[in-house]
Amino acid sequence: MESLFGNPVIDESTTSAHWHTYSPFLSSFNKSDIIRIQIQNQNLNILPFTSLLYIEGTITRVDGSEATKTKLINNAIAFLFDEIRYELNGKEIVNNRNVGITSCLKNYISLNKNESQALINGGWSPEQSIQPQTLFFNYCIPLRRLSGFAEDKNIVPNAKHELILTRSRSDDNSFLCSDVNEKPKIQLIKVQWTVQHINLADTLKYQNWELYENPSLPQNTNHHIWNVKTTTQLEKPRYIIFALQTDKVDQVTKDTSKFDHCNITDLKVYLNSECYPYEDMNLLFERNHYSIAYDEYTRFLSSY
């Protein structure tokens, strides 16, 4: 009963999630063809668990007319592929062969009633065969119902993803036909991979450190502007650490990790026309007036 009076748990680990659809480079989906769908952008956070495989095609007779006596079997779309492979950064992670049989066995023993009914949209109908309303069909199948790698609920950051599907050599295991003269033909028109891009909260973002150096500051001025371009990065800096060295090697200790205050009196960073900090620091190291700078230092520790 204590949980009824506890504080609510709010998950703020993600700030937003967007669906993006990826298509293979080649549009040939004939029998035995290898279909490769790549996610080249490595500055993304991908959640394979929620990804979907979208399949669009037609069922016709050999002459192109509608196959009225043909029905798709349960899990028919899975039987259209002999193999599903998943590569991460060019390394094969999973290789699932006999996709139709393996996914059938897994779904039969793991899906509850509601999950099974929801999967009708993906061609899963264990109670009866599926009769397409027209010669066209399209299905949206959660990839985790076809391959085990997508069952992992972890987010994969900053990686190259590639989904590789091998079309079956024969589609005879995908349908039932009550007329031997009909000779049905299944043709795939579109195969796409829809994945979710996750924007993480700052506390969970994959951190990247970049170093910018200015080897020589002017000695004859008390004010200097340093332009640093960060346009190569997709995200703006979360933290900026500024340090000065009068000499890269301390002449006394020979230590290259020593830094100096150089009697700096103020420091401001302009990011997209916004100023940080807004007010002047008014530092004066000769009188030990650096408490404002030290406060900035402690804020970094607590937030990072």
N, C-alpha and C positions, 0 to 999 in steps of 0.2 A: 504493500500500500504506500510505501514511502515514495515510490516513483510518481504517484499522482500529485505530489506536492513539491516535486523537484523543479529546478529551473528548466525551461525548454531548451532543447538542443537544436541549434540552428547551424546548418552546414553552409559555411561561407568559403569553402575551399575553391569554388569556381565562381567566376563572375558572369560567364555567358557560354553558350554552346550553339554552334551553327552547323547545319548540314551542308555538305559539299559533295557533288557527284563527279566521279572520274570515269572516263571512257578509255577503252583500249586504243592504241595507236592504229591498229589495223581493224578494219570493219568486216573481216572475213570470219564467219562463224560456222564453216562447213565441218563435216565429220572429220575427226582426227586433228582439226586445227588447234593450235596452241594460242590461247587468248591471254595477253599480258596487260594488266592494268596497274599503272605506277602512280605513286604519289612522290614526286620529285622534291617538292619543297620540304627542306629539313628543319624549318623554323616553326613547326607546328606541333601541337599536342593532340595526338590521335587516340580515340577510344574505340578499339576494334570490337568491343563487346556489343556496341549498339549499331554497328555497321550493317548495311543491307546489300543484298545482291538483287538488282532489278533485271528481269528477263522479259523480253518482248518478242513475240514470234507469231507464226501462222501454222495452222493444221489444214492441209489440203490433200486432194488426190494428186496423183502424179501429173494429171493434165491441168492442174491449177484450180479446179472446181472445189467447192466446199465438201469436206469429208463428214457427211451427216451420220455415218454409222460408227464413228470413232470417238472413244472417250479416253481421257488421260487417266492413268492409274494414280493411286496414292503416291505422293512424293515424286511425281513424274519429272519435275524439273531437275532433281538431283540425279536421276538416271540419264540425263542428257550429257553428263560429264563423267569421264573415267577417272579424273584426278583433279585434286585441288592442292596447290602448293602455295606457301606463304614465305616470302623472303624479307628479311629485315637487314638493311644495309648490305645487300648483296649476299647474305648468308641464309641458306634455307633453314627455316625454323620448323615447319610442319609439311608433311607430304601425306595427304589422305587419298588413298586409292579406293576404287569401287565405292564412289561417293553415295550412290543410291542405296546400296545394301547397308553400309556402315551407318549412314544417317537414319535409316529406317529403324535399325536395331536400337540405336541410341534414343531416338525420339519415342519409340514405343514404351520404353521402360522409364523414361525420365519426365515426360510431359504430363501435367495434370490436365483435368478436363478443360479448364479455362484456357490454358496455354495451347492445348490441341485445337480448340475452336478458333483461337486468334490466328493460328497458323494456316487456316484455310486460305488466307490471302497469299500464302506462299506455296499453295498447291498441296497442302497436307490435308488429306481427307480419309482417314482410316475406315470410316463407316461405309463409304461408297465411292465409286469412281466419279471423276469430275467431267461433266459435259460442258465443253465450251459453248457459249451462247452463239458465237459466230466463228468464222474461220480464224479470227484474230484472238490472241490471248496475251496477257501480261501478268506477272507475279512479282511480288516483293518479298524476298526471303531473308530473315535474319541470318547473317553468316554464321552465327554461333550454332545454328541448327544443322549446318553442313560440315563444319570443321571445328575441332577442339580448341584451336589457338584463339578463336574469338570468344571463348567462354571466360577468358581471363578479363577481369574487370579493371585491370590496371591501365592507366594512361601511359602511352608510349611517347615520350618527348623527343624532338630533334632527331628524327631518323628517316631513312628512305624506305618506303613500304612498296611491296610489289605482290599483287595477287595474280596467280597463274592458274588458269583453268584449261584443261584438255578436253575437247569435245569427244564424246563417245564415238566409237567406230560404227555403231549401229543404234538407232533409236527405237528398235523393236520392243525393248523393255520398258518404254515410257507410255505405251498406250494399249488399249484393247479395241479390237475391231470385230464387229459382228458380221461383216460382209467381206468374204475373201476376195471379192472383185474390186473392192474400194482402193486397196493399196495406198494407205495414207502416207503423207510425207510431212515431217516437221522441219520448219525452217526458222532459225533464229534471226531476228532483225536487229535487236539491240541487246547488248550486255553491258551493264554499268555497275560500278561499286560506289555506294553512297556511304560516306563516313562522317563522323561527328568531330568537328574541331572544337577543342575545349580551351577556353581562356581561363587560366588559373589565377587565383588570388596571388598577390605579391609574395605571400609567405611560402607559396608552393612553386613559384616559377623556377625554371631552370636558370641558375645564375651564370652569367658570363662576365669575365673580367677583361677589361681592355686598358692598356696603358698608353697614355699620350705624353710625350716628352717635348719640352721646349729647351733645347740645349744652351741657349744664350739669351738671357734677359738684358735689356738695355740698362746701362749703369748711370746714365745721365738724366734720368727722369724718375719722378716719384709715382707715376701713374702708367699702367700698361694694360692694354687690351689683348687678350689671347683668344683667337677664333679656333674653336675645335669642332670639326665636322663629324657628326655621328649618323649621317644619312644612310650609311651602309647597313645599319641595324634597323630591324622592323619595330623595335620598341624603344621608347625613350629611357634614358638612364634613371634608375631608382635612387642611386646614391652616387655622390661625387666626393672623392677623397683627394685633397690638395696637399702637396708637400713641396718643400724647398730644400735644396742642397747647395751649399757654397762650394763644395768639392765632393766629387763622387767617392773619393777615398779619404777618410779622416786621417790627417797627417800624423796624429798622435797615436790613435789606436789601430789605424789601418783598417777600420771597419767601414764597409760600404753601405751598411744599413742605418747609418746615422743621418738625421735630418735636422734642419735649422729653422728657427722662426724668422730670421732675417729682419726682425723689427717690423714686420708687416702690420699695418694699421687697419686695413679693411679688405674684405674679399666678397665679391658678389658673382653669382652665376646667373646668366640670362638663358632661359630655356623656352623657346617659342615665345619670346617677348615677355615672359614672366620672370620676375627677379626673385632670387633666393640668396640669403634671407632678405626680407623686405626692408628692414631697417639696418642702418650702419652698425658695425660691430664696435668701432672706436677702441681698438686694441692699443695697448701701450706696454710692451713687454718690459721696458726698463723700470716700470713702476709695478710690475706684476699684475697689470690690468688685462687679463686674458680669460676671465671667468665666462664670458659669453661664448668664446670659442670652445672652452671646455664643456660647456653645456651642450653645444652641438655634438661634440664627441660622445657624450653619454647618451644622447638621443639616438645616435646611430647604433650604439650597443644594444639598447633596449628594443629597437624596431627591427634590426637585422637578425 
